[in-house]
Amino acid sequence: MTKLGSIASLDPELVKKLNSLDIMTNVALLERGAQPEGRDEIAASAGIDQVELLKALYLMDLERVNGVSWTNATLLTAAGVTTVPDLAFRNAEDLLPQLKQANTELGLLKRSPTPKVVKGWIEHARELSQVLFFGGNAEVY
């Protein structure tokens, strides 16, 4: 469990708005924002843009994977991976070039993740349960 205010790259204004709804941690945000209705309520009550909220939720979801920091989660999203189930269905060999390209463009890490690290992320993602749902039929994206 991480306090939202301690996540350096999370917009302080977003943190303030979430805190006003008594959402103080990443776990609380994932719980309250798991369903579309919860995200709608958070966005409307706190005046938060849905896209900004989803970006934060995607990063927090990916951070549940062992070894995935906020920076790694940012790199994964830049490479097109949005959620833990999305990562679970990826192939490490196919994902590596996308991660390297994203890291070259964004300059987030000194070195791109190794094949072993990416395989480890994917394996752990396959063990985790889904926490973010979309649409009326609990579609996973």
CORFENDA-V98100 format. One record per residue. N is the residue number from 1. RES is the residue in three letters. PHI is phi in whole degrees, -180 to 180 (none if undefined). NEAR is the number of other C-alpha atoms within 8 Angstrom. Layout:
N,RES,PHI,NEAR ; N,RES,PHI,NEAR
This chain:
1,MET,none,5 ; 2,THR,-122,8 ; 3,LYS,-69,9 ; 4,LEU,-58,10 ; 5,GLY,-65,9 ; 6,SER,-91,6 ; 7,ILE,-88,9 ; 8,ALA,-56,6 ; 9,SER,-89,4 ; 10,LEU,-85,10 ; 11,ASP,-54,7 ; 12,PRO,-57,7 ; 13,GLU,-68,6 ; 14,LEU,-64,9 ; 15,VAL,-59,12 ; 16,LYS,-60,8 ; 17,LYS,-66,11 ; 18,LEU,-67,12 ; 19,ASN,-61,9 ; 20,SER,-65,8 ; 21,LEU,-99,9 ; 22,ASP,64,6 ; 23,ILE,-103,9 ; 24,MET,-107,12 ; 25,THR,-130,10 ; 26,ASN,-62,11 ; 27,VAL,-65,8 ; 28,ALA,-62,9 ; 29,LEU,-68,11 ; 30,LEU,-63,13 ; 31,GLU,-68,8 ; 32,ARG,-73,10 ; 33,GLY,-102,13 ; 34,ALA,-65,11 ; 35,GLN,-108,10 ; 36,PRO,-55,10 ; 37,GLU,-63,7 ; 38,GLY,-65,10 ; 39,ARG,-66,13 ; 40,ASP,-61,9 ; 41,GLU,-65,8 ; 42,ILE,-61,14 ; 43,ALA,-61,12 ; 44,ALA,-69,8 ; 45,SER,-70,8 ; 46,ALA,-104,10 ; 47,GLY,67,8 ; 48,ILE,-105,12 ; 49,ASP,-66,7 ; 50,GLN,-57,9 ; 51,VAL,-65,6 ; 52,GLU,-62,8 ; 53,LEU,-64,11 ; 54,LEU,-63,8 ; 55,LYS,-59,8 ; 56,ALA,-64,9 ; 57,LEU,-64,11 ; 58,TYR,-59,11 ; 59,LEU,-64,14 ; 60,MET,-67,12 ; 61,ASP,-64,13 ; 62,LEU,-64,12 ; 63,GLU,-66,12 ; 64,ARG,-68,8 ; 65,VAL,-77,12 ; 66,ASN,-54,7 ; 67,GLY,87,6 ; 68,VAL,-96,12 ; 69,SER,-86,7 ; 70,TRP,-58,10 ; 71,THR,-65,9 ; 72,ASN,-64,8 ; 73,ALA,-64,13 ; 74,THR,-63,9 ; 75,LEU,-64,12 ; 76,LEU,-61,11 ; 77,THR,-67,11 ; 78,ALA,-66,9 ; 79,ALA,-89,11 ; 80,GLY,99,6 ; 81,VAL,-92,9 ; 82,THR,-107,12 ; 83,THR,-135,12 ; 84,VAL,-60,14 ; 85,PRO,-60,12 ; 86,ASP,-63,11 ; 87,LEU,-62,12 ; 88,ALA,-61,11 ; 89,PHE,-94,8 ; 90,ARG,-84,9 ; 91,ASN,-109,8 ; 92,ALA,-57,10 ; 93,GLU,-64,7 ; 94,ASP,-78,8 ; 95,LEU,-78,10 ; 96,LEU,-54,12 ; 97,PRO,-62,8 ; 98,GLN,-67,9 ; 99,LEU,-66,14 ; 100,LYS,-63,10 ; 101,GLN,-63,9 ; 102,ALA,-63,12 ; 103,ASN,-68,12 ; 104,THR,-62,7 ; 105,GLU,-71,6 ; 106,LEU,-97,6 ; 107,GLY,61,8 ; 108,LEU,-79,7 ; 109,LEU,-123,7 ; 110,LYS,-65,5 ; 111,ARG,-134,4 ; 112,SER,-68,8 ; 113,PRO,-60,9 ; 114,THR,-79,7 ; 115,PRO,-56,9 ; 116,LYS,-62,6 ; 117,VAL,-64,8 ; 118,VAL,-64,11 ; 119,LYS,-61,10 ; 120,GLY,-63,8 ; 121,TRP,-60,13 ; 122,ILE,-63,14 ; 123,GLU,-61,9 ; 124,HIS,-69,11 ; 125,ALA,-59,12 ; 126,ARG,-68,10 ; 127,GLU,-90,6 ; 128,LEU,-88,8 ; 129,SER,-84,5 ; 130,GLN,-73,8 ; 131,VAL,-122,8 ; 132,LEU,-109,11 ; 133,PHE,-122,12 ; 134,PHE,-136,11 ; 135,GLY,73,7 ; 136,GLY,-73,5 ; 137,ASN,-106,5 ; 138,ALA,55,7 ; 139,GLU,-65,8 ; 140,VAL,-106,9 ; 141,TYR,-123,8
